[in-house]
Every structure is written in structure tokens, then in C-alpha cells.
Amino acid sequence: MFALPFFRRDLPALKGEKVILRFPLASDYREWAALRGESRAFLERWEPRWTPDELDRTAWRHRIGRYREDYAQGMAIALFIVEKTSGKLAGGITLGNIRHGVCQSAHLGYWMGERYAGRGLMTDSVNVLVRFAFDTLKLHRVEAACIPDNARSIRVLEKAGFQREGLLRSYLRINGSWQDHYLYARIVDDHSGARTKD
């Protein structure tokens, strides 16, 4: 996989108005597991089915290893969302399936702990990461998929300037069953307000 020079060095924390986006650390395990555990009923409906060891420390170590490997290969950037005012872990956001060449695109995914939902943290996070994707990674397009009845996620994407492009039938297996998803996208022209040059 082709990686930009950016991927050869550590990613600095990305800062928004309400959030700081940073790499997950091994020492985040307890806070991550507690937040995910208390938010399980809130999250399960929108995620792949949780495994029996979902919140175990061993699974966490594998997750951290995968995050680092994907980043080293230039395939994905997985970040934690930290609330600026409290310094507490609020959720996670990932820029995945990063492609260069003629595509210059990536896919956005995210989750938020239930107690932090509705505070504008995710919209801020999406805006920060998309700006990074366009300005630093020089991508042209960022996509996101959303289950049609996930009103919160639809609101986040639309507030962040994403446009709905269509319906992907039976697109992802979520919580054990194949689900349709709306496809949303934001392109660099939406971000810059001007046509980009080749």
C-alpha cells in the first residue's frame, strides 16, 4: 500500500473547538472499556455484533496493534475523541480505507459514548478529521455510510456538510443482520469552496 510521507511520523493531536483527536494509547484501556461497557445498549444497534471478549484486555491489545499497523501502512487513522473541557474519553473516529492514486478517498466511521451524545462533540470531530483529510492527506473525497433510521448520525453528517448520494442495499452486517445504508460524501470542493487544480 502506498503511504504518504506523513504516515512515516507520529500524528500530532488534532484540535477542534470542543474536542482533541489523538491516537489511542495502551493506557486508555480502562477508560475505553468503561465507556464502551456503559454505552453498550446505545451502541450495539449501529455496530457489528460484539464478540464475547469485546471489552477484554487481550482484545484491546489486538485492537491497538491493528490501529498501529493500519496507520503504518497508510491504510487508516483511528483516533480517540477527548472532550476538551474535561479531558475525558468521549468516543472514537476513524478515517479508513484510505486510497490514493486516481481515487484519493477514504471512509469515515465513528462512535460516541452515550453520556457525551448530543453535545456537538461528534460534529466537531468530523469537521476536524475531514479538514485533516483534505488539507494534510490531500484526499479528494470522504465517504460515510449510515443506517437510514440512525437520525443522530444523519444529523451529524449533514451538519458537517456531507451530502446524501444514494442507498446502499444490504451494505454492512450490523448487530448480526445485513442493513441498508445511506451513502454520504463530502468532496474537497465542498470544503474549500473552490475548484481544485490538478
N, C-alpha and C positions, 0 to 999 in steps of 0.2 A: 504494500500500500504506500503510495506517495505521501510524504508528510512535509508540510511547510517547515521552514527553519524554526518557526515559532514553537513547534512541538518538541524541539530539542532542549528547551529550557522550561523551568518551572513557570506555571501560570500564576501571575500575581492575583491577589484578591480583586474582584470586580465590584465596584461600589455604585449603588443606586441611591435614591432618596431615602428609602426605608430599609434597604437590605444590603448585606455584603454577601457575595457569592465566592466561595472558596472550596479548595479541594477537601474531600473527606480525609480525616486522619484516623489512624488505628485507635487513638484515644477517644474518639467520638462514639465508640460502641454503646456505652451505657445510655447516653442521652438519645442516640438514634433508636435503640431498641425500646426505650421507654416511650418515646413519641410515637413510633410506629405501633407499638402494642396498644396504647390507649386510643389510637385513632383507627384501629383495625376495622370496625364496623363502618366507619366513614369512608375508608379507602378501598376495601375489598371489592365493592361493586364496580370499580373502574380499573382494576388491575388484573394481571394474570393471577390464576389461583395460587394462594400462598402455600408453600410447602410446609410439612410438619416442623422442619427445623428453621423456618424463615427468620426467626429472631435469635437463633443461637450464635454464640461467638465464633464457632468454626465457619458457619455460613457467612458471617460478617467478614472474616479474614479472606475468604474466597471472593467475596464481593469487592473488597478493597483491591485485591490483586488484579481482578478483571478491570476495574476502573483504571488502574495504573497501566496495565498492558494496552488497553484500548487507546489511552492517551499517548503512550509511547509510539504506537503505530499510526497515530494521526487519524484514528477512526471515530473517536468520541471524546467528549469532555463531560464528565459527571461532576457536578458541584453541589455543595450544601448551601441552603438558603439560611442565613443567620439574620435574625431581626436586629437592626442597628441599635435600637433603644435599650434592649435587654441583653444583647449578646447571646441569646438562646437560639438553638437549632429550631427552625420552623418548618423545613421541608427540603426537597431536593429538586434539581433541574438538570437535564441532560441535553446536550447537543450531540446527537448520534448519527450514524450512517453518513459521516462526512465524506463527501465526494468532491474531487477536483476535476481538472480537465474540462471537457465540454459541459459537465453537469454543474459544478460549483454550487452544491446544495447540501443541506443537512436536514435532519428531522429533530424536532423539539419534543421532549417529554418532561413531565413534572408531577410532583405530588406535594401536598401540603398537610401538615398536622392539623387535626380538626380544630384545636383551640386557637389556631392562627388564621383560620379561614375568614374571609370577609373583611380583612383589614387593608387590602390593596397590596399586600406583600408579593403575591404571585404576578400581578400585572407589572409591578416594578421589576421583578426578577426577569420576566420575559423580555421586557424592553432592554434591560441591561445586557442580557446574553445575545439578543438579536443584534444589538448595536455592535457588540464584540464580533459576532459572526460576519457582519458586513465590513466593518472598519479594519479589523485586525486580520481575520482569516480570509478576507476578500471573497466571501461567498456571494452568490447572486440571488439565492432563493433559500428560504427556511420554511419547511412544511410542518404541520401538526395535524394529528388525527384526533377526532373527538366523538364519543358516543352521542347520538342525537338527543338523548334525554339528560345529558350532563350539562344542565343550564349554567352552573358555575363556571365550568371550563369554557363553554361557548362565550360567556361574558368576558372572561379574561382575554381570550384570543381576539375578540372583536374590539375590546378597549385598547389592545396592544397593536391594532392596525392590521390584523390578519383578515383576509377575505375568504369567504367560503367558495370553494371551486367545484364541489360535487359530492356525491355519495359513493363511498367505497363499500360494496356489498360484502358481508361476511368477511370483514377485513382482518380482525385480530381475535384471538381466543381470550376472552376476558372472563375471569372468575368461572372458568370451566365451560363456557359456551361461546360460539362464534358470534361476533357482534358487527353490525353495520357501523360505519364511522363516517362522519363528515370529514372531508379533506379541506383544511385551511392552509393558506400560504401567505407569506409576505415576501416581496422581492425587493432588491436593493433600491429600485426606483421609488418604491413606497417610502423607503427610509430616507433617501436623500432629497426626494422631491424633484429630481432632475434626471435626465437620461444619462446613463453612464457610457464612458468611452471604452472601446476595446483595448 
